[in-house]
Amino acid sequence: MAMVWSHGGSGNLALFHRMLDEGVRPNGVTFLSLLSECSYSGLVNEAHELFDCMTTTFGITPELGHYTCMVDVLGRSGNLDDALQVISDMNVKARWENLGTYSNSKLASYAAQRLMELEPGNVGYHVVFSNTQASSDRWDEVESIRSSMVEMDLQKLPAWTCVAETGCEIEVSIDGPCSQCTVLRNRSPHGRRCQWGLLVAGRVQLLARGSNRSDWMGCEYLALLALTGRMNRIKKELSVIHAFLSQADLQGVQTRTVEAWVDAVRKVALDVEDVIDEYVHLLGQQKCGWFTSVKGKFGRSQHLCLWLQIVERLKEIERDLWHISEMKDRWIHTSTELLGRGNLDGDYHCALPYSPQCGYFINSDDMIGFGNYKMLLINWLAQKDSSTSVMVILGMGGIGKTTLASNVYETEKSRHCFKNTKEIPPNVDIMDQHSLIVELQEFLRGRSCLVVIDDVWDHVSIGTILKAFSHSEHRNKIIITTREIQIAKFVDQSYMIQMEKLEESEAWDLFCRKALLNDKEKSCPEELVGIAKDIMKWCCGLPLALVTMGGLLSLREKNNSEWKRVYNNLLCSFDNDPGLNHLKHVLNLSYRYLPEYLKDCFLFCSIFPENSMIKRKHLIRLWIAEGFVEDRAGTTMEELAHDYLSELIRRGMLQVMKRNENGRVKHCRMHCIIREVTISLCKSRGFHMIWGNKESTSAYEARRFAIHGINQSSSEILNDLPHVRTFLSFDVTMSEILLSRIVCSSRYLTVLDVSGALFIREVPKQVVSLFNLRYLGLRRTKVKKLPSSLGRLANLQTLDLHHSCISRLPSGITKLEKLRHLFVETVKDSSFQSLNACSGVGAPSGICKLKSLQTLFTIEASKCFVQQANKLVQLKSFRITKVRGSHCSVLSESIKRMKQLVYLDILASDEEEILDLDISPPPSTLEKLCLRGKLNDSNLHSFFNSFCNNLTCLFLGWSSLSRDPLPLLSQMTNLAFLWLQRAFDGPQLRFVLGWFPRLRRLHLKDMDHLHSLEIEEGSVVNLEVLEMTGLNELNDIPGGIFFLNNLQEVYLDSMHKDFINHQSEGENVEDFPRFIYSHSPNFWRGEDQAGAAARTHANGVGGGSEDGGVAETCTAARTATRTARRGGARGGDATAAARGHAE
């Protein structure tokens, strides 16, 4: 066969006969080669002989290729009737469109009719038939064909073509109807170069000429020319798909059939996102960006294959969309019609869907922890109000709102306090507002009613209902249950019950009642106590979860192994156990009613480890990088994201764990049960994948990947994650090899965060190829150097190198025009006892040109940078080190221009350098100020006077003031946080009546000459936390400390020994704050390491907080220490815990 193909011309036939003489048996390919040669050579008789012997002599069944060659031979020789006979006799599907090649209008008409019968919607067949008739000047037939195309709504897209000659490449555009087109050719006088054009409706369009390349030919070129339009259309399609999926989420999926179909739609949406990212990525690889010519876009031969791959993927997506539409017509409509006859999905929903009435069937004996709430409701009902009164019961899903309201309703109904009852009409869901008000007013006429409105989500709707009651002349009571705190705005705050989770003892009692249903004493067996308490703690005091898990275990064997198996498979149980469907329905309802802009933000929060403290600012920056926050005029994305977070907290979807001095959320977390349900939801949607421990899931097409624990199989899965857009590592053992694998396998990453990975010392060079990267987190790693071509990351928004080992930034960082947050700082002294315990980096030339930069931590001062800093007018957080006195004047002027500045931290070059600053007037937005270095006493009055009404947090360190600064600082009436470290060299500090009315935290540290501290009654009245560390000369308890009624915690470290004795022997020891933590050896012996951990962090807090809070993480360290002490942890464990929080 190879020999036959290698010989050309008539030699093929001679070679064929030689093969037969030597006993070589031919096959179908051999005859195809021979028939093809006969076609090109016009050997009609030889073709007949070969075709006949193929079937009769060798028994080879002719295929489409053989018939094509025969038809071609006969057509070329003019034997069209014979060709038609061959086609009629063939045993495979004919290619009728080829008959138009031979200009026989009769045969062409016959072929066209056959084609249009087979595929009436194929516009190509109509066009071919029209062109054939036009070539025979049969214009009436052409008009008829065109009319039929219009009636059938068939449209022919504008065509393109390419003509190539030696040394000349021509691109021609057909820009309009192509029924009457003429090709124009204009040869130059020298006959060497040509111009080609196409006359369309009297207009000639010439696109290119004179090129010496001919890479693009045929159908591929036509497809590339149409790519931009197809991409625009598919983007529009994607927006419609997203809107449809949002509507599906809101309405809920009731059958397996619909769920499978919606999942198919969701998968196609992910495929569309992939191809759009690929398209944008390739555009970004071109130097000239967005193009106006096809040649500019596709001209690079090294990218041509990638462009063609996009074309093929688009074709596949379009086929998938068409198939999905067909599936809907084929299955969804049929399923909907048959659902009336019975449930097609069997036991898919064997548990009843969630209904508020489910709460009505809980026994009164099981209402544990509801006593106080019930008493409040009953007392409220007994009040003789003159008009309608409304009570709102507020709480998260599953907290017991419906159970409480229904129980009180049934109690009052049985006591006949309200004699009138009425069922809600079935058509209430479709009533308009006017009809609903009329219906209610009609029933209320002459009656007093108790109305329970359960699970309210819309404040507009409840406003309509309350309007109907406002005109009633009788006393009515309305109970509203809701998860929305906004609903409470419609009632007096005194008429609202905020339901909280059960205490541990109450939760244990309720769990045992349900899990040990058949046990009369409801006493948990000894061997089950340990695992039972683990399950109870997992429920986090949520009554619905306790009842559900207890009911699930009541059906299982009462042995330790069975209960452990249930506990270890809780995540899987949410997907597979019908007994948990009710709990899922309740919690999913909160998600379904979220506004669309909050849904992805909420789902993203479940990617963090269980019970982890999520930092507000970190979360906000990740949301923005993910594209969850829109860029809205009049506000920044960070401010808008903060509003998103506040709304999720108000809705009970997230819990506040800690607030800063200004009352803003600092840390939050997701309730563990809500998180489990959310993970199940994310898994089904491919939203994210969590790897590690029991939470490991498998989702090849997941968009986000988080490592919670590394094991042997981690490296394998990281090799193949092409769809991943976000990678987060929460494992400190993350290695450079694994990082390199994720970078190489996921080239469309938008978020890459490996913070805390202590074994990463080098960033893979491939990271600069991540064109879509917006967030790069290398905090607390050992990275020492960044790639020199970092400037290629054109979309980078956040670069976090806080507490890494970076000593200099590459010059390419000045090309990152979209950079919003830059953190770079190295810890030199882990004890934070020195002024320059942390160091920054020198500013690359041109960094002040970055107009999007909002956060800049930490830059070393230089003459050049200080002079250019006045360009950074958009900064909100700014930390600068190694400031000299010669810099202060120019730096002060630059700071005045930063009108949006919120946090400012200035560190002197050494302890002897004087910070002679004049920031008057300061930016009106400035809230937090840190000054570390000597201050000029003579300028303090004018300096601090300018901050009277702005500052809420103030840190003064190494100031070496000779005069008491408190009289000046007391004018800052909004101050909530005050930290004085080596700030005062005098002997006495005195807090006078009326000073610091809003101060909540006071830290006095390392003032060696201070021997007297007085607090007058009426001063610092709201103080909650007091820390005194390194006050070696203070030998007595501060006078007036017992006047501080709000004081909750006192921290003592390295104090005078007489101070310790006085505290221990004081007359009013029982009145001292309930929490006192001391590192002194006379207190809590054996726990020095735990106290050291808290002290170590506390001393360094002013330089370590990237959030701008002067000592916001201090409490976290002490909380860890306190937890360790209460739990009896050993000193080493407590130290590790405290340092973990400090980081």
Stockholm file with secondary structure:
# STOCKHOLM 1.0

chainA/1-1143         MAMVWSHGGSGNLALFHRMLDEGVRPNGVTFLSLLSECSYSGLVNEAHELFDCMTTTFGITPELGHYTCMVDVLGRSGNLDDALQVISDMNVKARWENLGTYSNSKLASYAAQRLMELEPGNVGYHVVFSNTQASSDRWDEVESIRSSMVEMDLQKLPAWTCVAETGCEIEVSIDGPCSQCTVLRNRSPHGRRCQWGLLVAGRVQLLARGSNRSDWMGCEYLALLALTGRMNRIKKELSVIHAFLSQADLQGVQTRTVEAWVDAVRKVALDVEDVIDEYVHLLGQQKCGWFTSVKGKFGRSQHLCLWLQIVERLKEIERDLWHISEMKDRWIHTSTELLGRGNLDGDYHCALPYSPQCGYFINSDDMIGFGNYKMLLINWLAQKDSSTSVMVILGMGGIGKTTLASNVYETEKSRHCFKNTKEIPPNVDIMDQHSLIVELQEFLRGRSCLVVIDDVWDHVSIGTILKAFSHSEHRNKIIITTREIQIAKFVDQSYMIQMEKLEESEAWDLFCRKALLNDKEKSCPEELVGIAKDIMKWCCGLPLALVTMGGLLSLREKNNSEWKRVYNNLLCSFDNDPGLNHLKHVLNLSYRYLPEYLKDCFLFCSIFPENSMIKRKHLIRLWIAEGFVEDRAGTTMEELAHDYLSELIRRGMLQVMKRNENGRVKHCRMHCIIREVTISLCKSRGFHMIWGNKESTSAYEARRFAIHGINQSSSEILNDLPHVRTFLSFDVTMSEILLSRIVCSSRYLTVLDVSGALFIREVPKQVVSLFNLRYLGLRRTKVKKLPSSLGRLANLQTLDLHHSCISRLPSGITKLEKLRHLFVETVKDSSFQSLNACSGVGAPSGICKLKSLQTLFTIEASKCFVQQANKLVQLKSFRITKVRGSHCSVLSESIKRMKQLVYLDILASDEEEILDLDISPPPSTLEKLCLRGKLNDSNLHSFFNSFCNNLTCLFLGWSSLSRDPLPLLSQMTNLAFLWLQRAFDGPQLRFVLGWFPRLRRLHLKDMDHLHSLEIEEGSVVNLEVLEMTGLNELNDIPGGIFFLNNLQEVYLDSMHKDFINHQSEGENVEDFPRFIYSHSPNFWRGEDQAGAAARTHANGVGGGSEDGGVAETCTAARTATRTARRGGARGGDATAAARGHAE
#=GR chainA/1-1143 SS CHHHHHCCTTHHHHHHHHHHHTTCCCCHHHHHHHHHHHHHHTCHHHHHHHHHHHHHTSCCCCCHHHHHHHHHHHHHTTCHHHHHHHHHHCSSCCCGGGGGGGTCHHHHHHHHHHHHHHCTTCHHHHHHHHHHHHHTTCHHHHHHHHHHHHHTTCCCCCCEEEEEETTEEEEEECCSCCSSEEEEEEECTTSSCEEEEEEETTEECBCCCSBCCCCCCHHHHHHHHTHHHHHHHHHHHHHHHHHHHHHHHHHCCCSHHHHHHHHHHHHHHHHHHHHHHHHHHHHHHSTTCSCSSHHHHHCCHHHHHHHHHHHHHHHHHHHHHHHHHHHIIIIIHHHHHHHTTSCTTTTTTCSCCCCGGGGGGSCGGGCTTCHHHHHHHHHHHHSCCSSCEEEEEECCTTSSHHHHHHHHHHHHHHTTSSCCCCCCCGGGGGCCHHHHHHHHHHHHTTCCCEEEEEEECCHHHHHHHHHHHTTCSSCCEEEEEESCGGGGGGSCGGGEEECCCCCHHHHHHHHHHHHTTTCTTCCCCGGGHHHHHHHHHHTTTCHHHHHHHHHHHHTSCSSHHHHHHHHHTHHHHHHHCGGGHHHHHHHHHHHHTSCHHHHHHHHHHTTSCTTCCEEHHHHHHHHHHHTCSCCCTTSCHHHHHHHHHHHHHHTTSSEEEEECTTSCEEEEECCHHHHHHHHHHHHHHTSCEEESGGGCCCCTTCSEEEESSCCTTHHHHTTCCTTCCEEEECCTTCCHHHHHHHHHHCTTCSEEECTTCTTCCSCCGGGGGCTTCCEEECTTSCCCCCCTTGGGCTTCCEEEEETSCCCCCCGGGGGCTTCCEEEEEEESCTTCCSTTSEECEECCTTGGGCTTCCEEEEEECCHHHHHHGGGCTTCSEEEEEEECGGGHHHHHHHHHHCTTCCEEEEEESSTTCBCCCCCCSCCTTCCEEEEESBCCGGGHHHHHHTTTTTCSEEEEESCCBSSCCHHHHTTCTTCCEEEEESCBCSSEEEECTTCCTTCCEEEEECCTTCCEEEECTTSSTTCCEEEEESCTTCCSCCBTGGGCTTCCEEEEESCCHHHHHHHHHCTTGGGSCSEEEECSTTSSTTCHHHHHHHHHHHHHHHHHCTTSCTTTTHHHHHHHHHHHHHTTCCHHHHHHHHHHHHC
#=GC SS_cons          CHHHHHCCTTHHHHHHHHHHHTTCCCCHHHHHHHHHHHHHHTCHHHHHHHHHHHHHTSCCCCCHHHHHHHHHHHHHTTCHHHHHHHHHHCSSCCCGGGGGGGTCHHHHHHHHHHHHHHCTTCHHHHHHHHHHHHHTTCHHHHHHHHHHHHHTTCCCCCCEEEEEETTEEEEEECCSCCSSEEEEEEECTTSSCEEEEEEETTEECBCCCSBCCCCCCHHHHHHHHTHHHHHHHHHHHHHHHHHHHHHHHHHCCCSHHHHHHHHHHHHHHHHHHHHHHHHHHHHHHSTTCSCSSHHHHHCCHHHHHHHHHHHHHHHHHHHHHHHHHHHIIIIIHHHHHHHTTSCTTTTTTCSCCCCGGGGGGSCGGGCTTCHHHHHHHHHHHHSCCSSCEEEEEECCTTSSHHHHHHHHHHHHHHTTSSCCCCCCCGGGGGCCHHHHHHHHHHHHTTCCCEEEEEEECCHHHHHHHHHHHTTCSSCCEEEEEESCGGGGGGSCGGGEEECCCCCHHHHHHHHHHHHTTTCTTCCCCGGGHHHHHHHHHHTTTCHHHHHHHHHHHHTSCSSHHHHHHHHHTHHHHHHHCGGGHHHHHHHHHHHHTSCHHHHHHHHHHTTSCTTCCEEHHHHHHHHHHHTCSCCCTTSCHHHHHHHHHHHHHHTTSSEEEEECTTSCEEEEECCHHHHHHHHHHHHHHTSCEEESGGGCCCCTTCSEEEESSCCTTHHHHTTCCTTCCEEEECCTTCCHHHHHHHHHHCTTCSEEECTTCTTCCSCCGGGGGCTTCCEEECTTSCCCCCCTTGGGCTTCCEEEEETSCCCCCCGGGGGCTTCCEEEEEEESCTTCCSTTSEECEECCTTGGGCTTCCEEEEEECCHHHHHHGGGCTTCSEEEEEEECGGGHHHHHHHHHHCTTCCEEEEEESSTTCBCCCCCCSCCTTCCEEEEESBCCGGGHHHHHHTTTTTCSEEEEESCCBSSCCHHHHTTCTTCCEEEEESCBCSSEEEECTTCCTTCCEEEEECCTTCCEEEECTTSSTTCCEEEEESCTTCCSCCBTGGGCTTCCEEEEESCCHHHHHHHHHCTTGGGSCSEEEECSTTSSTTCHHHHHHHHHHHHHHHHHCTTSCTTTTHHHHHHHHHHHHHTTCCHHHHHHHHHHHHC
//
